[in-house]
Amino acid sequence: MTEITRLDKGPRMSQAVIHGGLVYLAGQVGAPGESVTEQTKAILKNIDELLARAGSDKSRLLSTTIWLQSMNDFAEMNAVWDGWVDPENAPARATGESALATPDYKVEIIVVAALND
């Protein structure tokens, strides 16, 4: 049986689940009420930290889903994303507009990555 490891697990969700050579991160959000730029920076920092704890990094990203409260913020979010993502190993990515858990959240990012070899 393949082991399943859960990081920062709670009664509703875990922040990361490791299984079968992959790490799945829960949707990451920044501080409520901050700008799109600041929320995106905080989210990407959280992603870096969770991936490191799981045994992976952004060069191993496979898939990313980005939810924006408004597609009007697409360019602002991408300005931060483009400075962070590994251009040699960019993941498959989808970006959409969605009502998030609270109107104070402007960005939510979900990733799946391969573990380091």
N, C-alpha and C positions, 0 to 999 in steps of 0.2 A: 504494500500500500504506500503510495506517495505521500510524504509528509506535507502538511499545511501549516504554515507559520503565520501568525497574525500579530501585527505591530500596533500598539496603542489601541487595543480592543476595548470596546465598551458594550453596553447592552443593545445598542442599536446598530453599530457599525465599527469596523476597524479602519484605521488610517491606511494600512497597507496589508495585503495578503500575498504571501509568497507560496507558489505551487508550480510544480512542473517546469522549473527553470525560468519562470516569469514572476514579475512583481506587478500587482495591480494596486494602484493608489486610489483612495477615495477622492471625491471632488475636493479640491483645495481652494480656499477662499482667503482673502486678505482681511484687514481690519475694516469693519463696517464704517461707511461714511468717508473713507479715504478716496482719493482720486483713482481713476482707472490705472494710471501709471504706478502709483504707490501700491495698489492692490496687486497688480500683476507682478511687481518686483517681490513683494512678500510671498506670493504664491510660488514663484519660481525658486525662491530661497527655501521654502518648505519642501518643494519637490526635490531639490538637491539633497537636503538633509534626510528625507525619507528614503530616497534611492540609495544613499550612502549606507544608511543603517541596514537596508535590505541586501546590500551587496551588489549594487548596480550604480549607474550614473547616466547623465543625459545623453551620452554617446550611444547608449544602448536602448534609447526610446524606440518603441515600435509603433505606437498609436497614441494620439492625443485628441481629446475632445475639449473644445473651448466653448463655454456658454457665456454670452454677453447679455447684460440687461438690455442693451441697445446696440444695434449694429452701427450706430453712429460713432461708437467707440472703437471700431475695428482698427483704424489706423493708429490710434493711441496705444492700444494693446500690442499691436504688431511692432511698434517702435521698440518696446521693451523686449518682446519675444525674439525679434531678429538679433538683438544684441546678446541674447542668452543661448539660443539654440545652437548646437554644433552643426555648422553648415555642411560638413562632410557626412553627417549622419542624421539628417532631418527625418522625423517620423512621418508616417501617414497622419494627416490631420484633417479634422472637420471643425468648423466654427459656425455656431448658430446663435440665434437670439431666443432668450427664454426668461420667463419670470423666475427669479432665484428665490431662495428661502426668505429673504427680506429685501426690500428695495434698497437697503444700504449696501448690499453686495452688488458690485457691478461686473465682476468677472469670477468665473469658476472654471478650473482646469482639472481634467482627469487624464491620467496617463497609464499606459501599460509599457513595461520595459523588460528586456531580457536580463537575466542575472549575468554578472561577469563570469567569464570562463575560469 
